[in-house]
Amino acid sequence: MKLLFYLAMNKIKILPDNLANQIAAGEVVERPASVVKELIENAIDAGAKRIKVEIELGGRRLMRVADDGIGMVRDDAILAFERHATSKIKELRDLDDIKTLGFRGEALASIASVAKVELITKVFDGEAATRVYIEGGKLIDVKETARPTGTTITVRDLFFNTPARRKFMRSQATENYHITSTIQHYCLANPETAFTLTNNGRETIRVSPAKNLRERAYQLFGSDLIESLLPVEGGREFIANVSGYISAPRERRTNKDWQYFFINRRFVKDKIVTGGLLEGYRSVLPHGVYPVAFLFLDVPNEEIDVNVHPAKTEIRFRRSQAVKDVIAEAIREALQNAGIVKSRDLVEGEKEPVFENVITEENNLSLRDTELKTQNVPQASETSVQNEEPLTQPQEIEQQKIDFEIPSSSLDFESLAVNRSEEKDYEQRKQEDQVAIDDFTESEDVQNVSEETKQKIINIDKQTVSGNLETNVADYAVLPPVDSAESIPKSVEVEDVSATKIQPIGQLHESFIIAVDDEGLLLIDQHVAHERILFDKFRQKETERKIESQNLLLPETIDLTPAQAAVFDEIEEELENTGFGLMKLSGRTIAIKSVPTDLPPSEVKNLFSEILETVEKEKRGAAKATIRDDIAASMACKAAVKINMKLTPEKMRWMIDRLLITSSPTTCPHGRPVILRLTMKDIERKFHRT
């Protein structure tokens, strides 16, 4: 009976307002930066021209946002902390024409439910300001006070009544970064507004009202970045108008932190906008690097839905593909106007832009003039051609054409080129070569080759019989089919090379060391191999003693962004331990006086920026050992030998010997393989010897 009585009881209950507010706070208040974002948006909606932000302990202890907006009267100040209380919308159709940043009416109620909040506000013609104090969602006090026109909201002890939420907050450095990044976004979106950020009593951001976006970007990021920015202007009516700035290809980053997107001046994180940006840069930037971008989209309100996320950082487009295409077109046009890509009308269906400083069709060394009717006859790839140095003389171009070897046991090009005239008389050579030509033309592998191509090959070979092989071999038009070894090479494990004797025999395209051992053939990436050697060297010296430094003739100065300055404060000691001599100048400018001895001075500025970017957002509170690894990996990458660099046999031998005694000879600090193996068993299997 008790069980039946229990089952008959009501199970669905209305949650208390306080509990409902705390649940809502979990959606709106993700971290201290979320609070700062909501309060800044309220200040901007109130028409503020000066916004001042103060934080302590990454926002845990204190967040204060003061503005000079229109303020609120007493009744509105009290009502603003009720759920879904807003002045931005009044009826359902207002949701289709939202022009303000805030409109949901959840922010203040959610913040007040998990913190101690004080609101002081005054309207222009009010006799006194109103002070409202709420703690954990409960109204504690309302009284008059003094304040100029505007509003100040102070948030203390965030998550004081929800210890589980407080426990999951990140380190002070991480939260400082997110707050700083949030303020940077709104500084860019509102160049006419002055912003100030004070962190633990020290001013980290101060920007006065600016004339335009470019001037505001200069205030935040300094002159080095501004010089590489390209203006963007484009769009289509009724879809989106695109404006802002993008970086030239030389100014690139290893992550997307430097991409700022705004839709109707609302800061968003959107895959459609990101996709349009990357599409515009397609084939301009290599994989794994990203451009700097400040993109503003003006979209008709009826074309977007901003009410899809509690924090309002996501947007839903009515015609997402059209918006993506508009962005890509605007980016390409900006690159064309800067002369980075050639300006021309693309044929229908063509996606690849034509770039400057790339070998054109007339100079293409892949011999496209010979038309093949089958895919079995390989053609030199365009990629390999573009990696070669451009040639200007036709004679040089002819010498770069690809030669091939007719698959015949009686025709040996090397012996023909060197000793043919001494070993055989003319008639005997002519007969043997004719047999080879017949064998070649009758083979199954070349049955699909055009008759024109076959005849050209035969005619060329007849010319070589006359004794001029070395000149005419460059005129061969095609390669015979060659079995690919694509699936054979394997990454090498540590135990496979630790006790082996590796002998270098040469270089492949001056980028990979070709070596042999008892097991077979090895390919060693010279850049990542040297990177591993230097990484271990930096980490070992770091733990034993301070790394040796070299003084720069003239110190390098770098203007840090506010976010970079916050990271720099956390890792300054580690940077000095790794061999950097640093000195703080005025504002966010630092001077680099010395660098580690293995680092080229020309790479100093790039390396320093990369280190600050490599210490990713979620690692800013990581253990020192992790930060040291990140710094050492960046230094090793910049100091290591590059691809397309010729190495002497002694240098190759030294590199292999040093690689084998590192902590991980088969992987670089970033996890890429260093050595690939082609075993004798695999080679014999491919030649059908087993």
Summary of the structure (lengths in Angstrom):
residues: 690
radius of gyration: 33.7
end to end distance: 80.7
largest distance: 117.1
contacts: 2076
relative contact order: 0.07
helix: 41%
strand: 21%
